[in-house]
């Protein structure tokens, strides 16, 4: 009861600058007072750091209020006091409506049914790889996880996700894409070269 009284006193005292919220993480609710100027992005980082034990990127998680994802740039001042904000793992899998494939030659075609699609090589047949080039000629010149094909709105993009992207560049129509942070827009007919393997994107 004393904790309840102290929380209410703090809530009244900080009403001008702070907002009371309930954060639900790992199935447990936590009442908090947070500065109204904080963004959803900052809140997500704090909640993930505090409550998530397993390793993972912050971007693997989203914050929901009333079952709707909160925009990362949004300030907490835009929320209603006592809103329940729930941390949940983001489902980034997108079904592909079009027919999308990465084509090596007339006999080798990798159909893409969900995005994002990881391109790389694995002798064991890694289930996380949508495109496994291990058995192709020069397959060993490709990193185990080399590229990620995904979508932003109507646009297909590719990103270099190799551990050492400067040493393992991707070439888009023979223009190097070295940085892992800057995705490149790709479309039907785009030639994507990883190591000594070139795949052509087909969208129909």
Legacy VTK file of the C-alpha trace (Angstrom):
# vtk DataFile Version 3.0
C-alpha trace
ASCII
DATASET POLYDATA
POINTS 204 float
0.000 0.000 0.000
2.891 2.309 0.797
4.278 1.716 -2.694
0.863 2.583 -4.157
0.767 5.849 -2.186
4.310 6.734 -3.181
3.550 6.044 -6.841
0.458 8.279 -6.706
2.407 11.058 -4.986
5.146 10.885 -7.619
2.530 10.790 -10.354
0.916 14.022 -9.098
4.243 15.734 -8.509
5.591 14.906 -11.992
2.309 15.282 -13.898
3.599 18.180 -16.013
6.678 16.385 -17.311
5.928 12.658 -16.996
3.278 10.239 -18.182
2.111 7.129 -16.279
2.092 3.970 -18.403
1.897 0.240 -17.838
4.614 -1.663 -19.684
3.825 -5.319 -20.293
6.981 -7.322 -20.993
7.461 -11.097 -20.869
3.852 -11.366 -19.632
4.406 -9.159 -16.571
2.896 -5.650 -16.151
5.117 -2.858 -14.797
3.776 0.584 -13.830
6.180 3.346 -14.778
6.442 7.122 -14.917
8.269 8.251 -18.048
9.244 11.636 -19.411
6.762 12.818 -22.024
9.606 13.817 -24.366
10.830 10.231 -24.653
10.237 8.583 -28.028
8.845 5.118 -28.593
12.248 4.145 -30.037
14.006 5.112 -26.770
11.368 3.302 -24.710
11.729 0.149 -26.792
15.503 0.167 -26.252
15.124 0.528 -22.487
12.446 -2.160 -22.224
14.409 -4.646 -24.376
17.603 -4.015 -22.369
15.809 -4.514 -19.077
13.408 -7.368 -19.712
14.672 -9.420 -22.662
17.243 -12.022 -21.668
18.002 -13.653 -24.999
20.209 -11.844 -27.471
18.571 -10.061 -30.344
18.411 -6.781 -32.167
16.158 -4.013 -30.855
14.490 -4.084 -34.270
13.314 -7.630 -33.532
10.730 -6.087 -31.169
7.846 -3.633 -31.421
5.684 -1.838 -28.861
1.907 -2.185 -29.165
-0.867 -0.065 -27.684
-4.464 -1.191 -28.231
-3.103 -3.968 -30.470
-1.586 -1.387 -32.826
2.188 -0.919 -33.405
3.504 2.417 -32.139
5.573 4.506 -34.559
9.177 4.731 -33.339
9.364 8.508 -33.785
6.229 9.115 -31.722
6.652 10.877 -28.370
5.107 9.403 -25.259
3.236 12.670 -24.705
0.899 11.590 -27.524
-0.293 8.590 -25.493
-3.185 8.591 -23.043
-2.116 8.276 -19.375
-2.292 4.689 -18.078
-2.088 3.209 -21.570
-0.912 -0.403 -21.540
2.107 -0.695 -23.824
3.084 -4.258 -24.694
6.485 -5.415 -25.910
6.233 -8.144 -28.519
8.527 -9.755 -31.033
7.949 -8.385 -34.500
6.790 -10.761 -37.206
8.692 -9.427 -40.173
7.698 -12.209 -42.529
5.833 -10.931 -45.571
4.033 -13.137 -48.063
5.029 -12.379 -51.641
2.063 -11.723 -53.915
4.066 -11.667 -57.154
6.165 -14.485 -58.535
9.669 -13.620 -57.352
12.773 -15.671 -58.064
16.545 -15.408 -58.107
17.836 -17.187 -61.203
21.360 -18.584 -61.590
20.940 -20.342 -64.915
18.158 -22.013 -66.884
18.364 -25.061 -64.606
18.718 -23.290 -61.262
15.962 -21.072 -59.972
15.299 -20.066 -56.351
11.634 -19.136 -55.836
11.022 -16.556 -53.091
7.705 -17.033 -51.272
8.285 -14.943 -48.140
10.372 -11.899 -47.307
12.861 -11.056 -45.994
14.866 -13.703 -47.848
18.420 -14.471 -46.754
20.968 -15.380 -49.440
24.054 -17.313 -48.411
25.597 -20.775 -48.266
25.303 -23.686 -45.869
26.564 -27.230 -46.233
23.988 -28.460 -43.694
21.047 -26.866 -45.502
20.305 -23.965 -43.142
16.502 -23.524 -42.964
16.976 -19.767 -42.432
18.399 -19.421 -45.944
15.854 -18.772 -48.674
18.645 -19.021 -51.257
21.454 -21.487 -50.506
24.187 -21.286 -53.157
26.489 -23.803 -51.456
26.206 -26.373 -54.253
26.592 -23.918 -57.129
29.958 -23.488 -58.886
32.009 -20.970 -56.835
29.423 -21.218 -54.041
32.210 -21.022 -51.449
32.966 -17.433 -52.528
29.672 -16.375 -50.909
29.380 -15.645 -47.164
27.226 -17.921 -45.001
24.753 -15.047 -44.596
25.621 -12.597 -47.345
22.532 -10.648 -48.443
18.939 -9.974 -47.444
16.222 -9.320 -49.987
13.257 -7.506 -48.460
10.556 -5.006 -49.245
9.672 -1.473 -48.248
6.177 -0.661 -49.474
6.141 -1.551 -53.158
9.931 -1.449 -53.487
12.251 -4.459 -53.311
15.579 -3.754 -51.640
18.744 -5.709 -50.986
21.128 -5.265 -48.078
24.619 -6.579 -47.445
24.490 -8.514 -44.152
27.899 -10.200 -44.361
30.033 -9.990 -41.212
32.650 -8.064 -43.196
30.695 -6.242 -45.934
33.708 -4.214 -47.101
35.635 -7.414 -47.867
32.489 -9.178 -49.134
30.719 -6.587 -51.295
27.577 -7.161 -53.306
27.464 -5.891 -56.881
24.148 -4.576 -58.183
24.357 -4.466 -61.976
28.145 -4.454 -61.396
28.064 -1.434 -59.036
29.496 -2.313 -55.621
27.252 -2.151 -52.565
29.730 -2.463 -49.707
27.982 -0.968 -46.701
25.694 -3.157 -44.656
23.648 -0.173 -43.517
22.553 1.214 -46.877
20.050 -0.948 -48.781
19.827 -0.752 -52.567
16.636 -0.742 -54.593
16.359 -3.654 -57.006
13.777 -4.685 -59.580
12.959 -7.161 -62.317
16.105 -8.021 -64.244
18.567 -6.695 -61.668
21.834 -8.660 -61.648
23.038 -9.354 -58.100
26.607 -10.617 -57.772
27.868 -12.120 -54.540
31.434 -13.426 -54.640
31.730 -15.133 -58.017
28.028 -15.934 -58.327
25.552 -13.760 -60.210
21.812 -14.141 -59.601
19.189 -12.338 -61.650
16.057 -11.104 -59.914
12.833 -11.991 -61.733
9.519 -10.423 -60.724
6.411 -11.336 -62.690
LINES 1 205
204 0 1 2 3 4 5 6 7 8 9 10 11 12 13 14 15 16 17 18 19 20 21 22 23 24 25 26 27 28 29 30 31 32 33 34 35 36 37 38 39 40 41 42 43 44 45 46 47 48 49 50 51 52 53 54 55 56 57 58 59 60 61 62 63 64 65 66 67 68 69 70 71 72 73 74 75 76 77 78 79 80 81 82 83 84 85 86 87 88 89 90 91 92 93 94 95 96 97 98 99 100 101 102 103 104 105 106 107 108 109 110 111 112 113 114 115 116 117 118 119 120 121 122 123 124 125 126 127 128 129 130 131 132 133 134 135 136 137 138 139 140 141 142 143 144 145 146 147 148 149 150 151 152 153 154 155 156 157 158 159 160 161 162 163 164 165 166 167 168 169 170 171 172 173 174 175 176 177 178 179 180 181 182 183 184 185 186 187 188 189 190 191 192 193 194 195 196 197 198 199 200 201 202 203
